[in-house]
C-alpha cells in the first residue's frame, strides 16, 4: 500500500511540475485570453491542493515516526 501511495504522490508532484512550466510560459505571453488564464488558475489551485496534501501527509508521517525526547 505504501508503494502505491508513493507512486500516486510521484505522479501528482510530476503533474504539478509540468503545470508550473506551463504557467511560466502562459504568464509570459501578454496575449493570453482571460478564459485561458482562469483555466490556468484553476489547474494551479488543484495542483497546489494536491501538493499540500502530500506535504501534510508526509509531515504527519515524519512526526509520527520521530522518537520523542
N, CA, C and O atoms as a DFTB+ gen file, in Angstrom:
276 C
 N C O
     1  1       0.826      -1.188       0.000
     2  2       0.000       0.000       0.000
     3  2       0.871       1.253       0.000
     4  3       0.557       2.238      -0.668
     5  1       1.951       1.207       0.745
     6  2       2.852       2.360       0.823
     7  2       3.467       2.667      -0.542
     8  3       3.617       3.830      -0.916
     9  1       3.818       1.628      -1.274
    10  2       4.401       1.820      -2.605
    11  2       3.392       2.463      -3.551
    12  3       3.755       3.324      -4.352
    13  1       2.134       2.051      -3.465
    14  2       1.079       2.639      -4.285
    15  2       0.923       4.122      -3.952
    16  3       0.816       4.956      -4.851
    17  1       0.910       4.446      -2.671
    18  2       0.804       5.852      -2.251
    19  2       1.988       6.657      -2.761
    20  3       1.821       7.789      -3.217
    21  1       3.179       6.083      -2.688
    22  2       4.373       6.759      -3.190
    23  2       4.256       7.029      -4.688
    24  3       4.625       8.105      -5.158
    25  1       3.743       6.050      -5.437
    26  2       3.584       6.220      -6.888
    27  2       2.564       7.304      -7.222
    28  3       2.783       8.119      -8.118
    29  1       1.459       7.307      -6.502
    30  2       0.423       8.329      -6.727
    31  2       0.987       9.707      -6.415
    32  3       0.771      10.654      -7.171
    33  1       1.704       9.821      -5.313
    34  2       2.298      11.099      -4.942
    35  2       3.320      11.554      -5.974
    36  3       3.387      12.741      -6.294
    37  1       4.104      10.643      -6.491
    38  2       5.092      10.993      -7.510
    39  2       4.404      11.529      -8.764
    40  3       4.878      12.488      -9.374
    41  1       3.300      10.918      -9.144
    42  2       2.536      11.390     -10.305
    43  2       1.983      12.783     -10.037
    44  3       2.062      13.660     -10.897
    45  1       1.429      12.988      -8.855
    46  2       0.870      14.294      -8.509
    47  2       1.947      15.379      -8.523
    48  3       1.714      16.477      -9.027
    49  1       3.096      15.082      -7.983
    50  2       4.186      16.060      -7.962
    51  2       4.721      16.312      -9.373
    52  3       5.073      17.443      -9.708
    53  1       4.782      15.279     -10.187
    54  2       5.201      15.450     -11.577
    55  2       4.228      16.312     -12.354
    56  3       4.635      17.162     -13.146
    57  1       2.946      16.095     -12.129
    58  2       1.920      16.908     -12.781
    59  2       2.053      18.363     -12.357
    60  3       1.932      19.263     -13.188
    61  1       2.297      18.599     -11.086
    62  2       2.466      19.962     -10.581
    63  2       3.677      20.630     -11.230
    64  3       3.618      21.810     -11.576
    65  1       4.759      19.899     -11.397
    66  2       5.959      20.457     -12.031
    67  2       5.692      20.822     -13.489
    68  3       6.120      21.877     -13.957
    69  1       4.989      19.956     -14.199
    70  2       4.639      20.244     -15.596
    71  2       3.728      21.463     -15.689
    72  3       3.898      22.308     -16.567
    73  1       2.775      21.548     -14.790
    74  2       1.851      22.674     -14.777
    75  2       2.578      23.977     -14.470
    76  3       2.236      25.024     -15.020
    77  1       3.568      23.921     -13.603
    78  2       4.353      25.105     -13.293
    79  2       5.098      25.610     -14.525
    80  3       5.173      26.817     -14.754
    81  1       5.641      24.703     -15.309
    82  2       6.303      25.095     -16.561
    83  2       5.302      25.751     -17.508
    84  3       5.603      26.773     -18.124
    85  1       4.115      25.164     -17.622
    86  2       3.075      25.730     -18.474
    87  2       2.670      27.121     -17.979
    88  3       2.444      28.032     -18.776
    89  1       2.583      27.270     -16.664
    90  2       2.213      28.562     -16.086
    91  2       3.259      29.617     -16.416
    92  3       2.912      30.749     -16.752
    93  1       4.530      29.259     -16.325
    94  2       5.594      30.204     -16.672
    95  2       5.445      30.704     -18.109
    96  3       5.558      31.899     -18.382
    97  1       5.191      29.773     -19.009
    98  2       5.030      30.142     -20.419
    99  2       3.794      31.016     -20.617
   100  3       3.848      32.024     -21.322
   101  1       2.693      30.631     -19.999
   102  2       1.434      31.367     -20.161
   103  2       1.541      32.767     -19.589
   104  3       1.085      33.730     -20.204
   105  1       2.136      32.883     -18.426
   106  2       2.242      34.191     -17.781
   107  2       3.181      35.133     -18.518
   108  3       3.076      36.351     -18.374
   109  1       4.088      34.589     -19.297
   110  2       4.998      35.423     -20.088
   111  2       4.392      35.860     -21.415
   112  3       4.980      36.675     -22.125
   113  1       3.229      35.330     -21.756
   114  2       2.543      35.662     -23.004
   115  2       1.487      36.729     -22.725
   116  3       0.474      36.442     -22.087
   117  1       1.709      37.943     -23.189
   118  2       0.793      39.058     -22.912
   119  2      -0.520      38.942     -23.674
   120  3      -1.461      39.680     -23.382
   121  1      -0.607      38.039     -24.640
   122  2      -1.805      37.915     -25.470
   123  2      -2.719      36.760     -25.070
   124  3      -3.613      36.386     -25.829
   125  1      -2.502      36.197     -23.889
   126  2      -3.307      35.059     -23.441
   127  2      -4.703      35.558     -23.068
   128  3      -4.834      36.516     -22.307
   129  1      -5.745      34.915     -23.599
   130  2      -7.118      35.319     -23.254
   131  2      -7.433      35.082     -21.773
   132  3      -6.838      34.217     -21.130
   133  1      -8.364      35.855     -21.254
   134  2      -8.752      35.770     -19.849
   135  2      -9.261      34.382     -19.481
   136  3      -8.955      33.887     -18.396
   137  1     -10.028      33.745     -20.354
   138  2     -10.548      32.414     -20.021
   139  2      -9.429      31.391     -19.891
   140  3      -9.530      30.457     -19.096
   141  1      -8.363      31.562     -20.668
   142  2      -7.210      30.661     -20.547
   143  2      -6.483      30.911     -19.215
   144  3      -6.005      29.972     -18.579
   145  1      -6.406      32.163     -18.808
   146  2      -5.789      32.484     -17.516
   147  2      -6.609      31.900     -16.368
   148  3      -6.050      31.385     -15.400
   149  1      -7.928      31.983     -16.477
   150  2      -8.790      31.402     -15.441
   151  2      -8.611      29.889     -15.372
   152  3      -8.547      29.307     -14.289
   153  1      -8.532      29.267     -16.539
   154  2      -8.316      27.816     -16.577
   155  2      -6.979      27.474     -15.907
   156  3      -6.897      26.532     -15.118
   157  1      -5.944      28.240     -16.224
   158  2      -4.630      28.019     -15.615
   159  2      -4.711      28.180     -14.100
   160  3      -4.153      27.372     -13.357
   161  1      -5.405      29.220     -13.644
   162  2      -5.540      29.441     -12.200
   163  2      -6.251      28.259     -11.532
   164  3      -5.860      27.837     -10.444
   165  1      -7.273      27.734     -12.166
   166  2      -7.979      26.567     -11.614
   167  2      -7.075      25.347     -11.558
   168  3      -7.067      24.619     -10.564
   169  1      -6.313      25.122     -12.623
   170  2      -5.395      23.982     -12.654
   171  2      -4.302      24.129     -11.590
   172  3      -3.957      23.163     -10.910
   173  1      -3.764      25.338     -11.453
   174  2      -2.733      25.580     -10.439
   175  2      -3.286      25.380      -9.034
   176  3      -2.607      24.823      -8.171
   177  1      -4.510      25.829      -8.803
   178  2      -5.136      25.638      -7.490
   179  2      -5.281      24.155      -7.165
   180  3      -4.999      23.728      -6.045
   181  1      -5.716      23.383      -8.137
   182  2      -5.856      21.944      -7.920
   183  2      -4.526      21.277      -7.639
   184  3      -4.418      20.439      -6.744
   185  1      -3.509      21.651      -8.408
   186  2      -2.181      21.062      -8.208
   187  2      -1.608      21.456      -6.848
   188  3      -1.011      20.633      -6.153
   189  1      -1.794      22.715      -6.479
   190  2      -1.304      23.171      -5.177
   191  2      -2.013      22.437      -4.045
   192  3      -1.392      22.085      -3.042
   193  1      -3.307      22.209      -4.205
   194  2      -4.079      21.468      -3.211
   195  2      -3.501      20.059      -3.038
   196  3      -3.343      19.583      -1.914
   197  1      -3.188      19.398      -4.155
   198  2      -2.637      18.036      -4.091
   199  2      -1.239      18.015      -3.472
   200  3      -0.928      17.146      -2.657
   201  1      -0.401      18.973      -3.861
   202  2       0.958      19.034      -3.307
   203  2       0.902      19.322      -1.806
   204  3       1.674      18.755      -1.033
   205  1      -0.006      20.195      -1.400
   206  2      -0.164      20.486       0.023
   207  2      -0.627      19.245       0.780
   208  3      -0.175      18.981       1.894
   209  1      -1.531      18.490       0.162
   210  2      -1.995      17.247       0.791
   211  2      -0.839      16.271       0.966
   212  3      -0.702      15.637       2.013
   213  1      -0.003      16.155      -0.074
   214  2       1.159      15.263       0.007
   215  2       2.106      15.733       1.106
   216  3       2.560      14.932       1.923
   217  1       2.403      17.025       1.125
   218  2       3.328      17.563       2.121
   219  2       2.785      17.388       3.541
   220  3       3.526      17.046       4.462
   221  1       1.500      17.625       3.699
   222  2       0.877      17.464       5.016
   223  2       0.928      16.008       5.451
   224  3       1.244      15.704       6.601
   225  1       0.615      15.113       4.524
   226  2       0.648      13.690       4.823
   227  2       2.055      13.247       5.192
   228  3       2.254      12.536       6.178
   229  1       3.024      13.669       4.397
   230  2       4.417      13.299       4.683
   231  2       4.888      13.886       6.003
   232  3       5.597      13.229       6.765
   233  1       4.491      15.128       6.270
   234  2       4.867      15.756       7.541
   235  2       4.275      15.017       8.726
   236  3       4.926      14.848       9.757
   237  1       3.026      14.575       8.566
   238  2       2.372      13.813       9.617
   239  2       3.095      12.487       9.828
   240  3       3.328      12.071      10.964
   241  1       3.447      11.828       8.731
   242  2       4.151      10.550       8.842
   243  2       5.509      10.721       9.506
   244  3       5.925       9.889      10.313
   245  1       6.204      11.816       9.156
   246  2       7.506      12.068       9.786
   247  2       7.349      12.329      11.274
   248  3       8.138      11.837      12.081
   249  1       6.333      13.101      11.639
   250  2       6.108      13.412      13.049
   251  2       5.755      12.149      13.846
   252  3       6.188      11.991      14.987
   253  1       4.979      11.267      13.247
   254  2       4.584      10.023      13.918
   255  2       5.794       9.114      14.092
   256  3       5.911       8.419      15.101
   257  1       6.699       9.118      13.105
   258  2       7.846       8.222      13.143
   259  2       9.014       8.734      13.970
   260  3       9.952       7.986      14.248
   261  1       8.969      10.004      14.368
   262  2      10.086      10.560      15.138
   263  2      10.023      10.102      16.584
   264  3       8.952      10.083      17.190
   265  1      11.175       9.732      17.137
   266  2      11.185       9.355      18.564
   267  2      10.973      10.593      19.432
   268  3      11.419      11.688      19.089
   269  1      10.303      10.410      20.532
   270  2      10.067      11.526      21.462
   271  2      11.251      11.659      22.406
   272  3      11.837      10.663      22.830
   273  1      11.598      12.899      22.732
   274  2      12.756      13.110      23.646
   275  2      12.469      12.664      25.057
   276  3      13.331      12.776      25.928
